[in-house]
Amino acid sequence: MEEMVGRCDTCGKTIYCLDGFLNGVHTDSGSLQCFQCYEADTKKEN
């Protein structure tokens, strides 16, 4: 089952819930990001 959750706050890519698993990251600051943008932001911080 695939259900749209929202869009990545960084790039605008559509993020889905796939069989109960979020296909992205809900950050501590409350934003929704795809895995690619989240990884890029994490690398910037380190």
Backbone as XML, in Angstrom:
<?xml version="1.0"?>
<chain id="A" units="angstrom">
  <residue number="1" name="MET">
    <atom name="N" x="0.847" y="-1.176" z="0.000"/>
    <atom name="CA" x="0.000" y="0.000" z="0.000"/>
    <atom name="C" x="0.896" y="1.243" z="0.000"/>
  </residue>
  <residue number="2" name="GLU">
    <atom name="N" x="0.501" y="2.229" z="-0.766"/>
    <atom name="CA" x="1.280" y="3.458" z="-0.896"/>
    <atom name="C" x="0.361" y="4.647" z="-0.657"/>
  </residue>
  <residue number="3" name="GLU">
    <atom name="N" x="0.744" y="5.520" z="0.288"/>
    <atom name="CA" x="-0.065" y="6.690" z="0.604"/>
    <atom name="C" x="0.828" y="7.915" z="0.673"/>
  </residue>
  <residue number="4" name="MET">
    <atom name="N" x="0.437" y="8.978" z="-0.047"/>
    <atom name="CA" x="1.216" y="10.205" z="-0.027"/>
    <atom name="C" x="1.148" y="10.851" z="1.346"/>
  </residue>
  <residue number="5" name="VAL">
    <atom name="N" x="2.327" y="11.210" z="1.884"/>
    <atom name="CA" x="2.400" y="11.840" z="3.194"/>
    <atom name="C" x="2.577" y="13.346" z="3.042"/>
  </residue>
  <residue number="6" name="GLY">
    <atom name="N" x="3.425" y="13.747" z="2.119"/>
    <atom name="CA" x="3.690" y="15.161" z="1.909"/>
    <atom name="C" x="4.834" y="15.345" z="0.931"/>
  </residue>
  <residue number="7" name="ARG">
    <atom name="N" x="5.436" y="16.525" z="0.955"/>
    <atom name="CA" x="6.551" y="16.837" z="0.069"/>
    <atom name="C" x="7.769" y="17.217" z="0.902"/>
  </residue>
  <residue number="8" name="CYS">
    <atom name="N" x="8.941" y="16.900" z="0.352"/>
    <atom name="CA" x="10.200" y="17.254" z="1.008"/>
    <atom name="C" x="10.278" y="18.771" z="1.121"/>
  </residue>
  <residue number="9" name="ASP">
    <atom name="N" x="10.582" y="19.267" z="2.307"/>
    <atom name="CA" x="10.676" y="20.710" z="2.533"/>
    <atom name="C" x="11.876" y="21.325" z="1.821"/>
  </residue>
  <residue number="10" name="THR">
    <atom name="N" x="12.829" y="20.508" z="1.406"/>
    <atom name="CA" x="14.030" y="21.016" z="0.743"/>
    <atom name="C" x="13.884" y="21.016" z="-0.774"/>
  </residue>
  <residue number="11" name="CYS">
    <atom name="N" x="13.532" y="19.871" z="-1.361"/>
    <atom name="CA" x="13.511" y="19.763" z="-2.829"/>
    <atom name="C" x="12.113" y="19.628" z="-3.419"/>
  </residue>
  <residue number="12" name="GLY">
    <atom name="N" x="11.110" y="19.348" z="-2.617"/>
    <atom name="CA" x="9.742" y="19.236" z="-3.112"/>
    <atom name="C" x="9.331" y="17.856" z="-3.595"/>
  </residue>
  <residue number="13" name="LYS">
    <atom name="N" x="10.224" y="16.866" z="-3.467"/>
    <atom name="CA" x="9.906" y="15.498" z="-3.893"/>
    <atom name="C" x="8.760" y="14.942" z="-3.045"/>
  </residue>
  <residue number="14" name="THR">
    <atom name="N" x="7.859" y="14.206" z="-3.680"/>
    <atom name="CA" x="6.739" y="13.595" z="-2.971"/>
    <atom name="C" x="7.240" y="12.458" z="-2.084"/>
  </residue>
  <residue number="15" name="ILE">
    <atom name="N" x="6.785" y="12.439" z="-0.833"/>
    <atom name="CA" x="7.182" y="11.413" z="0.126"/>
    <atom name="C" x="5.953" y="10.576" z="0.451"/>
  </residue>
  <residue number="16" name="TYR">
    <atom name="N" x="6.143" y="9.261" z="0.416"/>
    <atom name="CA" x="5.053" y="8.317" z="0.620"/>
    <atom name="C" x="5.269" y="7.488" z="1.875"/>
  </residue>
  <residue number="17" name="CYS">
    <atom name="N" x="4.176" y="6.943" z="2.385"/>
    <atom name="CA" x="4.205" y="5.906" z="3.393"/>
    <atom name="C" x="4.025" y="4.600" z="2.619"/>
  </residue>
  <residue number="18" name="LEU">
    <atom name="N" x="5.024" y="3.727" z="2.689"/>
    <atom name="CA" x="4.996" y="2.471" z="1.941"/>
    <atom name="C" x="4.820" y="1.310" z="2.908"/>
  </residue>
  <residue number="19" name="ASP">
    <atom name="N" x="3.646" y="0.714" z="2.902"/>
    <atom name="CA" x="3.330" y="-0.415" z="3.779"/>
    <atom name="C" x="3.657" y="-0.131" z="5.242"/>
  </residue>
  <residue number="20" name="GLY">
    <atom name="N" x="3.367" y="1.088" z="5.691"/>
    <atom name="CA" x="3.577" y="1.452" z="7.093"/>
    <atom name="C" x="4.925" y="2.063" z="7.399"/>
  </residue>
  <residue number="21" name="PHE">
    <atom name="N" x="5.783" y="2.220" z="6.404"/>
    <atom name="CA" x="7.115" y="2.799" z="6.616"/>
    <atom name="C" x="7.230" y="4.112" z="5.864"/>
  </residue>
  <residue number="22" name="LEU">
    <atom name="N" x="7.640" y="5.169" z="6.556"/>
    <atom name="CA" x="7.816" y="6.481" z="5.956"/>
    <atom name="C" x="9.020" y="6.457" z="5.027"/>
  </residue>
  <residue number="23" name="ASN">
    <atom name="N" x="8.823" y="6.852" z="3.790"/>
    <atom name="CA" x="9.894" y="6.868" z="2.792"/>
    <atom name="C" x="10.592" y="8.225" z="2.822"/>
  </residue>
  <residue number="24" name="GLY">
    <atom name="N" x="11.017" y="8.634" z="4.013"/>
    <atom name="CA" x="11.677" y="9.908" z="4.239"/>
    <atom name="C" x="11.963" y="10.055" z="5.722"/>
  </residue>
  <residue number="25" name="VAL">
    <atom name="N" x="12.233" y="11.296" z="6.131"/>
    <atom name="CA" x="12.601" y="11.543" z="7.527"/>
    <atom name="C" x="11.793" y="12.725" z="8.059"/>
  </residue>
  <residue number="26" name="HIS">
    <atom name="N" x="11.208" y="12.539" z="9.229"/>
    <atom name="CA" x="10.559" y="13.638" z="9.949"/>
    <atom name="C" x="11.582" y="14.114" z="10.972"/>
  </residue>
  <residue number="27" name="THR">
    <atom name="N" x="12.143" y="15.295" z="10.770"/>
    <atom name="CA" x="13.249" y="15.774" z="11.603"/>
    <atom name="C" x="12.758" y="16.294" z="12.953"/>
  </residue>
  <residue number="28" name="ASP">
    <atom name="N" x="13.708" y="16.497" z="13.872"/>
    <atom name="CA" x="13.380" y="17.025" z="15.194"/>
    <atom name="C" x="12.777" y="18.425" z="15.113"/>
  </residue>
  <residue number="29" name="SER">
    <atom name="N" x="13.157" y="19.182" z="14.081"/>
    <atom name="CA" x="12.631" y="20.539" z="13.922"/>
    <atom name="C" x="11.232" y="20.549" z="13.308"/>
  </residue>
  <residue number="30" name="GLY">
    <atom name="N" x="10.721" y="19.367" z="12.942"/>
    <atom name="CA" x="9.365" y="19.260" z="12.427"/>
    <atom name="C" x="9.251" y="19.275" z="10.913"/>
  </residue>
  <residue number="31" name="SER">
    <atom name="N" x="10.375" y="19.312" z="10.212"/>
    <atom name="CA" x="10.307" y="19.308" z="8.754"/>
    <atom name="C" x="10.280" y="17.882" z="8.216"/>
  </residue>
  <residue number="32" name="LEU">
    <atom name="N" x="9.830" y="17.745" z="6.986"/>
    <atom name="CA" x="9.767" y="16.464" z="6.305"/>
    <atom name="C" x="10.771" y="16.509" z="5.163"/>
  </residue>
  <residue number="33" name="GLN">
    <atom name="N" x="11.694" y="15.548" z="5.129"/>
    <atom name="CA" x="12.719" y="15.524" z="4.096"/>
    <atom name="C" x="12.826" y="14.138" z="3.483"/>
  </residue>
  <residue number="34" name="CYS">
    <atom name="N" x="13.171" y="14.113" z="2.174"/>
    <atom name="CA" x="13.475" y="12.838" z="1.533"/>
    <atom name="C" x="14.833" y="12.372" z="2.057"/>
  </residue>
  <residue number="35" name="PHE">
    <atom name="N" x="15.150" y="11.106" z="1.836"/>
    <atom name="CA" x="16.410" y="10.566" z="2.345"/>
    <atom name="C" x="17.627" y="11.285" z="1.767"/>
  </residue>
  <residue number="36" name="GLN">
    <atom name="N" x="17.580" y="11.652" z="0.482"/>
    <atom name="CA" x="18.726" y="12.295" z="-0.157"/>
    <atom name="C" x="19.020" y="13.656" z="0.467"/>
  </residue>
  <residue number="37" name="CYS">
    <atom name="N" x="18.006" y="14.468" z="0.679"/>
    <atom name="CA" x="18.196" y="15.796" z="1.281"/>
    <atom name="C" x="18.616" y="15.677" z="2.743"/>
  </residue>
  <residue number="38" name="TYR">
    <atom name="N" x="18.050" y="14.712" z="3.447"/>
    <atom name="CA" x="18.413" y="14.517" z="4.852"/>
    <atom name="C" x="19.892" y="14.136" z="4.973"/>
  </residue>
  <residue number="39" name="GLU">
    <atom name="N" x="20.353" y="13.224" z="4.125"/>
    <atom name="CA" x="21.758" y="12.824" z="4.143"/>
    <atom name="C" x="22.667" y="13.998" z="3.804"/>
  </residue>
  <residue number="40" name="ALA">
    <atom name="N" x="22.283" y="14.807" z="2.819"/>
    <atom name="CA" x="23.089" y="15.968" z="2.426"/>
    <atom name="C" x="23.169" y="16.966" z="3.583"/>
  </residue>
  <residue number="41" name="ASP">
    <atom name="N" x="22.053" y="17.221" z="4.268"/>
    <atom name="CA" x="22.051" y="18.146" z="5.407"/>
    <atom name="C" x="22.879" y="17.598" z="6.564"/>
  </residue>
  <residue number="42" name="THR">
    <atom name="N" x="22.811" y="16.305" z="6.798"/>
    <atom name="CA" x="23.572" y="15.676" z="7.873"/>
    <atom name="C" x="25.079" y="15.795" z="7.606"/>
  </residue>
  <residue number="43" name="LYS">
    <atom name="N" x="25.485" y="15.606" z="6.354"/>
    <atom name="CA" x="26.902" y="15.721" z="6.001"/>
    <atom name="C" x="27.387" y="17.145" z="6.160"/>
  </residue>
  <residue number="44" name="LYS">
    <atom name="N" x="26.536" y="18.149" z="5.888"/>
    <atom name="CA" x="26.888" y="19.565" z="6.054"/>
    <atom name="C" x="27.167" y="19.887" z="7.522"/>
  </residue>
  <residue number="45" name="GLU">
    <atom name="N" x="26.373" y="19.288" z="8.417"/>
    <atom name="CA" x="26.503" y="19.555" z="9.851"/>
    <atom name="C" x="27.791" y="18.970" z="10.422"/>
  </residue>
  <residue number="46" name="ASN">
    <atom name="N" x="28.259" y="17.889" z="9.861"/>
    <atom name="CA" x="29.457" y="17.218" z="10.397"/>
    <atom name="C" x="30.635" y="17.747" z="9.721"/>
  </residue>
</chain>
